[in-house]
Amino acid sequence: MNHFPVSDQALLIAGILLIGIVIVLLLVVFRLQRHLRNMRQSDRFLREDFGRLSQDLTRQLDSLQNNLAGRVAETARDQREINALFLGQLQQYGQGSGQQLENVRQQVSESLGKVTGSLQEMQVVTAEVRSLKQILGNVRTRGIIGELQLERLLEEVLAPGQFEKNVRIRKEKQEAVEFAVRIPGSESGDSILLPIDAKFPLDYLSRLLAAQDAGDAEACDVFRRELKTRIRQEARKIAGLYIAPPQTTDFAILYLPTESLFAEVVRESDMIADLYRDYRIVVAGPSSMTAMLAGLQATFRLQAMEQKSLLIAQILGEVQRDFGYYEESLERVRNRLLRALNEMDDHARKAGKVRRRLDALDLFDTDDWPEEQRGEMKDNEDEQDPIS
C-alpha cells in the first residue's frame, strides 16, 4: 500500500527547491549590490590613482628635463669660464715660473672633475627615468594588475575548490590560462573548466583618455578603433589557446579590470556580438564579472540542492518500499490471528453442541441413586468438564 503518492513527492521536492531558490536569489542580490558598490569605488580610486601617477610622472619628467637643461647650460658656462681663465692665465703668466703653470693646471683639473661628476649624475638620473618608463609601459606589469584584481573577485564570490589558477588547457602548449572556474557536470565527479583571462591595454586606453580630455574627436575615433582592434586580437588568442571542449566550455571570458575600459569596448553592441560569434568570447568588466560569478555560485548551490533532493527522494522511496513490506507482513499476521480466532470459535461451538447433547441424555438422571453415589458422580463431572 502506497501512502506517499508520486504527485505529493513531486510537490514536496518542488516546494523545497522553490524555497531554496528564493533564499539563494536574495543572498545573490545582497552580495551583488555590495560587490557593485565596492567595484565602483575601486574603479574610481584606480582612475584617481592613475591620474595622479600620470600627473606626478609628467611633473617629474618636466623637472628632470629642466634640471638637465640647466645642468648642461651651467656646465657649458663653467667650461667657457675655465677656458677664458686658462687663456688669461697663459697670457698673463706666459713668461712666469713653472709653479704658476702647475697651479693653473690643478685648477683646470679640479673644474673638469666637477664637470665629469655632474655628467655622471645626469646619466644616472636619465637611466632611472628610462627604467620608470619601461616599468609603466611593460605589458606584463599591467597584466599582473588585472590578474590580481580578478583573483580578488574570485576569492570573494567562489569557494577555493571552485576555481584554479594558471591552468594549462592544451597539454601540447606551454601557455596557461590565468583562471578557470570548475563547473559541475551532470554526472557525479564530472566537471568542465570555464577559462577566464584578464587583459589591461593601458597604453591604448591612456591615449584615448588623453584625446577625450583634449576634445580631439578625430583622435578619439582613431584611438578607439585601435583599442577595439587590440581587443579582437586578444579575443582571437584566448579562443585559440584556451577553448577546448569537452575539457572546457565552448566559450571563454575576457576580463577588463576597469569600468572605463569596459565601457569603451562595449560602447557599440555590435562589438560584443561579433566577439562572441567569431571567437566565442564574452567580455566582462568588474561589475559584470561579479554578476557572472554570483550567478555561477547560485547555480552551484541549486545543483547541490537538487542532488540532496534526489537523495531525499531516493531515501523516501526506500522507506516507502520497506513500509509496504512491513504492511504486508502485518496483514499476514492479522490473517493468521483471524484464522486462529475463527478456529477457536468453531471449536467452542462444537464443544457447546457436545455439551448440549450430553445434557440431553437421561443416563445421567441420578435422582434415584443413593446419596453417596450422586456425590461421587457430581465430583467426577466437575473434574471432567473442560468448559467450566
Beta strands, then each sheet from edge to edge (+ up, - down):
strand 1: 163-167
strand 2: 177-184
strand 3: 191-198
strand 4: 252-255
strand 5: 281-284
sheet 1: 1+ 2- 3+ 4+ 5+
end
